[in-house]
C-alpha cells in the first residue's frame, strides 16, 4: 500500500494528507489508525471505480437508444384546405446545422 501510495504521489494522483497520515501512523506504530486510513483510501477508490463504470454503462445505453432516422423538412405547401409539410427520411448522421426536423 505504501509503495502504491508513493507511485500515486509521484504521478500526481495521490491523496497526500491521507498518505502522510498512513505513513506517520505506521512509523509511530499506530497500526489500527493506519489500517483505517488504508480502508478509507481503498474504499474511496472502489466507489470511484463503481461510479465511473456505472456512468459509462448509462452513457453507452443512451447512445444505443438514439434514433438512427430523422424526418427532414423539404418544403411547406399550402393548397387550400390541404396545408402540410413535405419531408424525407434521412440518416440522423447526415443532418446538418440549421435544418428543420419533424419530431
N, CA, C and O of each residue as an XYZ file, in Angstrom:
412
protein
N       0.827     -1.194      0.000
C       0.000      0.000      0.000
C       0.865      1.250      0.000
O       0.567      2.225     -0.690
N       1.940      1.213      0.779
C       2.820      2.378      0.844
C       3.522      2.578     -0.494
O       3.685      3.712     -0.946
N       3.946      1.469     -1.141
C       4.592      1.585     -2.446
C       3.634      2.138     -3.490
O       4.015      2.995     -4.289
N       2.375      1.651     -3.493
C       1.371      2.182     -4.416
C       1.107      3.650     -4.120
O       0.914      4.449     -5.036
N       1.100      4.000     -2.844
C       0.897      5.395     -2.463
C       2.013      6.283     -2.957
O       1.767      7.402     -3.408
N       3.237      5.797     -2.877
C       4.370      6.591     -3.365
C       4.301      6.748     -4.882
O       4.604      7.820     -5.405
N       3.907      5.695     -5.590
C       3.746      5.799     -7.045
C       2.665      6.817     -7.400
O       2.825      7.609     -8.329
N       1.562      6.786     -6.649
C       0.489      7.755     -6.891
C       0.947      9.165     -6.579
O       0.596     10.111     -7.285
N       1.729      9.303     -5.523
C       2.239     10.620     -5.136
C       3.142     11.184     -6.220
O       3.043     12.363     -6.559
N       4.018     10.357     -6.764
C       4.932     10.811     -7.808
C       4.209     11.129     -9.111
O       4.641     12.007     -9.857
N       3.111     10.425     -9.394
C       2.374     10.678    -10.634
C       1.373     11.820    -10.477
O       0.773     12.237    -11.468
N       1.175     12.339     -9.268
C       0.272     13.457     -9.043
C      -1.168     13.066     -8.831
O      -2.047     13.925     -8.901
N      -1.449     11.785     -8.572
C      -2.823     11.314     -8.406
C      -3.144     10.956     -6.958
O      -4.155     10.302     -6.703
N      -2.326     11.361     -6.023
C      -2.459     10.860     -4.662
C      -3.250     11.798     -3.768
O      -3.341     13.000     -4.016
N      -3.822     11.214     -2.719
C      -4.433     11.961     -1.628
C      -3.315     12.161     -0.594
O      -3.126     11.337      0.301
N      -2.590     13.256     -0.735
C      -1.363     13.484      0.038
C      -1.601     13.447      1.544
O      -0.853     12.752      2.232
N      -2.589     14.145      2.104
C      -2.773     14.076      3.564
C      -3.042     12.663      4.063
O      -2.547     12.277      5.122
N      -3.819     11.890      3.316
C      -4.114     10.525      3.746
C      -2.855      9.668      3.712
O      -2.624      8.862      4.613
N      -2.039      9.841      2.672
C      -0.805      9.052      2.591
C       0.179      9.431      3.692
O       0.847      8.566      4.258
N       0.269     10.711      3.992
C       1.153     11.135      5.090
C       0.663     10.590      6.424
O       1.464     10.138      7.243
N      -0.657     10.631      6.649
C      -1.207     10.089      7.889
C      -0.961      8.588      7.982
O      -0.656      8.074      9.058
N      -1.093      7.889      6.870
C      -0.845      6.444      6.855
C       0.610      6.147      7.204
O       0.887      5.288      8.041
N       1.526      6.848      6.572
C       2.946      6.610      6.841
C       3.325      7.003      8.271
O       4.113      6.313      8.919
N       2.772      8.097      8.754
C       3.061      8.522     10.121
C       2.487      7.520     11.123
O       3.129      7.200     12.123
N       1.270      7.023     10.851
C       0.676      6.022     11.742
C       1.502      4.755     11.795
O       1.686      4.173     12.863
N       2.004      4.321     10.635
C       2.838      3.125     10.624
C       4.188      3.373     11.305
O       4.706      2.499     12.000
N       4.752      4.566     11.102
C       6.047      4.882     11.709
C       5.946      4.959     13.233
O       6.890      4.595     13.933
N       4.801      5.432     13.754
C       4.629      5.563     15.207
C       3.950      4.340     15.831
O       3.572      4.354     17.002
N       3.805      3.283     15.024
C       3.227      2.025     15.480
C       1.744      2.161     15.858
O       1.259      1.463     16.749
N       1.047      3.046     15.189
C      -0.408      3.155     15.328
C      -1.033      2.368     14.166
O      -1.588      2.941     13.229
N      -0.924      1.065     14.258
C      -1.352      0.229     13.137
C      -2.859      0.282     12.902
O      -3.308      0.204     11.759
N      -3.650      0.415     13.980
C      -5.099      0.495     13.793
C      -5.479      1.754     13.013
O      -6.319      1.704     12.114
N      -4.866      2.862     13.355
C      -5.150      4.111     12.639
C      -4.708      3.986     11.181
O      -5.402      4.440     10.271
N      -3.550      3.366     10.972
C      -3.073      3.160      9.608
C      -4.006      2.279      8.799
O      -4.233      2.529      7.615
N      -4.549      1.243      9.437
C      -5.476      0.349      8.740
C      -6.779      1.072      8.370
O      -7.330      0.864      7.289
N      -7.258      1.920      9.282
C      -8.486      2.667      8.994
C      -8.271      3.605      7.816
O      -9.129      3.713      6.940
N      -7.137      4.280      7.791
C      -6.826      5.189      6.680
C      -6.710      4.400      5.382
O      -7.189      4.837      4.335
N      -6.073      3.242      5.457
C      -5.930      2.396      4.270
C      -7.293      1.929      3.755
O      -7.526      1.903      2.547
N      -8.187      1.565      4.664
C      -9.542      1.155      4.273
C     -10.277      2.328      3.629
O     -10.987      2.148      2.640
N     -10.110      3.514      4.181
C     -10.764      4.694      3.613
C     -10.239      4.975      2.204
O     -11.016      5.296      1.304
N      -8.945      4.858      2.013
C      -8.365      5.109      0.691
C      -8.853      4.097     -0.340
O      -9.291      4.472     -1.428
N      -8.776      2.817      0.003
C      -9.182      1.795     -0.960
C     -10.688      1.802     -1.179
O     -11.150      1.556     -2.293
N     -11.465      2.082     -0.123
C     -12.917      2.169     -0.271
C     -13.315      3.322     -1.173
O     -14.231      3.185     -1.984
N     -12.639      4.456     -1.042
C     -12.923      5.610     -1.906
C     -12.615      5.305     -3.361
O     -13.367      5.687     -4.258
N     -11.505      4.613     -3.591
C     -11.146      4.245     -4.965
C     -12.161      3.263     -5.541
O     -12.508      3.350     -6.719
N     -12.638      2.334     -4.726
C     -13.630      1.367     -5.196
C     -14.938      2.065     -5.551
O     -15.568      1.731     -6.555
N     -15.345      3.027     -4.739
C     -16.572      3.776     -5.028
C     -16.409      4.584     -6.311
O     -17.326      4.636     -7.130
N     -15.252      5.212     -6.493
C     -14.993      5.963     -7.728
C     -15.043      5.047     -8.948
O     -15.640      5.397     -9.966
N     -14.421      3.882     -8.847
C     -14.434      2.927     -9.963
C     -15.860      2.476    -10.286
O     -16.234      2.375    -11.454
N     -16.646      2.207     -9.253
C     -18.025      1.787     -9.451
C     -18.828      2.893    -10.145
O     -19.568      2.632    -11.094
N     -18.672      4.129     -9.662
C     -19.415      5.250    -10.249
C     -19.007      5.487    -11.696
O     -19.858      5.746    -12.548
N     -17.721      5.400    -11.975
C     -17.237      5.594    -13.341
C     -17.772      4.500    -14.267
O     -18.190      4.785    -15.389
N     -17.759      3.269    -13.807
C     -18.266      2.148    -14.594
C     -19.765      2.304    -14.848
O     -20.233      2.070    -15.962
N     -20.503      2.691    -13.840
C     -21.955      2.852    -14.000
C     -22.275      4.007    -14.947
O     -23.166      3.888    -15.788
N     -21.564      5.111    -14.818
C     -21.792      6.239    -15.716
C     -21.481      5.849    -17.163
O     -22.214      6.218    -18.081
N     -20.400      5.108    -17.359
C     -20.053      4.653    -18.704
C     -21.121      3.752    -19.295
O     -21.459      3.868    -20.473
N     -21.657      2.845    -18.467
C     -22.723      1.954    -18.943
C     -23.984      2.736    -19.303
O     -24.639      2.443    -20.303
N     -24.321      3.737    -18.478
C     -25.514      4.543    -18.759
C     -25.349      5.350    -20.038
O     -26.290      5.457    -20.825
N     -24.174      5.916    -20.257
C     -23.936      6.676    -21.488
C     -23.996      5.755    -22.704
O     -24.545      6.127    -23.741
N     -23.440      4.571    -22.578
C     -23.488      3.605    -23.678
C     -24.937      3.231    -23.993
O     -25.317      3.118    -25.159
N     -25.735      3.041    -22.955
C     -27.148      2.709    -23.133
C     -27.894      3.843    -23.831
O     -28.735      3.592    -24.694
N     -27.595      5.081    -23.465
C     -28.226      6.228    -24.130
C     -27.864      6.283    -25.602
O     -28.722      6.556    -26.442
N     -26.602      6.028    -25.925
C     -26.176      6.050    -27.320
C     -26.864      4.962    -28.130
O     -27.186      5.174    -29.299
N     -27.094      3.795    -27.525
C     -27.778      2.714    -28.227
C     -29.232      3.067    -28.523
O     -29.801      2.595    -29.508
N     -29.834      3.898    -27.672
C     -31.241      4.260    -27.831
C     -31.446      5.480    -28.722
O     -32.585      5.862    -28.994
N     -30.368      6.088    -29.174
C     -30.519      7.283    -30.006
C     -31.102      6.896    -31.366
O     -30.821      5.817    -31.888
N     -31.914      7.789    -31.929
C     -32.565      7.453    -33.198
C     -31.568      7.416    -34.350
O     -30.594      8.169    -34.365
N     -31.818      6.544    -35.301
C     -30.969      6.450    -36.479
C     -31.589      7.114    -37.689
O     -30.933      7.311    -38.712
N     -32.869      7.459    -37.563
C     -33.596      8.019    -38.686
C     -34.234      9.342    -38.260
O     -34.834      9.425    -37.188
N     -34.109     10.365    -39.087
C     -34.705     11.671    -38.827
C     -35.625     12.048    -39.976
O     -35.469     11.559    -41.095
N     -36.576     12.912    -39.694
C     -37.519     13.389    -40.696
C     -37.178     14.848    -41.004
O     -37.471     15.745    -40.213
N     -36.563     15.069    -42.151
C     -36.113     16.408    -42.544
C     -37.176     17.061    -43.417
O     -37.681     16.454    -44.361
N     -37.512     18.315    -43.084
C     -38.495     19.044    -43.877
C     -37.874     19.491    -45.186
O     -36.796     20.086    -45.202
N     -38.562     19.202    -46.286
C     -38.102     19.639    -47.607
C     -38.794     20.938    -47.977
O     -38.146     21.892    -48.408
N     -40.126     20.976    -47.808
C     -40.856     22.196    -48.147
C     -42.193     22.206    -47.435
O     -42.670     21.189    -46.933
N     -42.777     23.390    -47.410
C     -44.119     23.578    -46.890
C     -45.022     23.834    -48.066
O     -44.621     24.498    -49.022
N     -46.226     23.324    -48.018
C     -47.151     23.642    -49.102
C     -48.480     24.100    -48.526
O     -48.853     23.745    -47.408
N     -49.176     24.890    -49.310
C     -50.465     25.433    -48.900
C     -51.404     25.348    -50.097
O     -51.431     26.234    -50.951
N     -52.161     24.277    -50.140
C     -53.096     24.066    -51.251
C     -54.519     24.122    -50.700
O     -55.145     23.081    -50.498
N     -55.027     25.309    -50.460
C     -56.379     25.460    -49.936
C     -56.495     24.865    -48.551
O     -55.832     25.320    -47.619
N     -57.332     23.848    -48.408
C     -57.536     23.205    -47.109
C     -56.409     22.229    -46.775
O     -56.269     21.813    -45.625
N     -55.620     21.870    -47.754
C     -54.550     20.883    -47.559
C     -53.246     21.614    -47.229
O     -52.442     21.897    -48.118
N     -53.047     21.913    -45.955
C     -51.815     22.570    -45.514
C     -50.930     21.500    -44.884
O     -51.404     20.694    -44.084
N     -49.692     21.489    -45.230
C     -48.832     20.463    -44.669
C     -47.373     20.677    -45.008
O     -46.966     21.724    -45.509
N     -46.622     19.669    -44.722
C     -45.178     19.718    -44.883
C     -44.739     18.482    -45.652
O     -45.220     17.379    -45.392
N     -43.840     18.664    -46.582
C     -43.242     17.540    -47.291
C     -41.900     17.262    -46.620
O     -41.079     18.160    -46.433
N     -41.704     16.015    -46.269
C     -40.444     15.680    -45.596
C     -39.877     14.402    -46.185
O     -40.551     13.669    -46.907
N     -38.613     14.157    -45.853
C     -37.947     12.937    -46.283
C     -37.255     12.313    -45.078
O     -36.828     13.017    -44.163
N     -37.148     11.011    -45.084
C     -36.440     10.293    -44.028
C     -34.969     10.214    -44.402
O     -34.613      9.776    -45.496
N     -34.121     10.644    -43.476
C     -32.675     10.637    -43.715
C     -31.971     10.023    -42.510
O     -32.520      9.976    -41.409
N     -30.766      9.561    -42.734
C     -29.923      9.055    -41.664
C     -29.600     10.210    -40.719
O     -29.237     11.296    -41.172
N     -29.726      9.990    -39.425
C     -29.507     11.050    -38.438
C     -28.112     11.651    -38.542
O     -27.932     12.841    -38.285
N     -27.139     10.858    -38.911
C     -25.770     11.375    -39.015
C     -25.605     12.368    -40.162
O     -24.650     13.146    -40.173
N     -26.526     12.350    -41.126
C     -26.410     13.270    -42.264
C     -27.098     14.606    -42.021
O     -27.045     15.485    -42.882
N     -27.741     14.782    -40.873
C     -28.419     16.042    -40.552
C     -27.369     17.115    -40.306
O     -26.379     16.898    -39.608
N     -27.614     18.275    -40.897
C     -26.663     19.388    -40.763
C     -27.289     20.518    -39.962
O     -28.497     20.540    -39.724
N     -26.456     21.439    -39.558
C     -26.882     22.586    -38.767
C     -27.914     23.403    -39.560
O     -27.810     23.554    -40.777
N     -28.906     23.922    -38.836
C     -29.959     24.800    -39.352
C     -30.987     24.070    -40.212
O     -31.819     24.736    -40.827
N     -30.976     22.761    -40.289
C     -32.030     22.036    -40.987
C     -33.227     21.899    -40.057
O     -33.068     21.787    -38.841
N     -34.411     21.909    -40.625
C     -35.634     21.767    -39.839
C     -36.039     20.300    -39.841
O     -36.181     19.680    -40.895
N     -36.222     19.754    -38.637
C     -36.602     18.348    -38.490
C     -37.974     18.248    -37.862
O     -38.353     19.097    -37.055
N     -38.714     17.232    -38.220
C     -40.022     16.967    -37.636
C     -39.864     15.938    -36.519
O     -39.154     14.942    -36.662
N     -40.523     16.199    -35.438
C     -40.440     15.288    -34.291
C     -41.768     14.583    -34.125
O     -41.924     13.767    -33.217
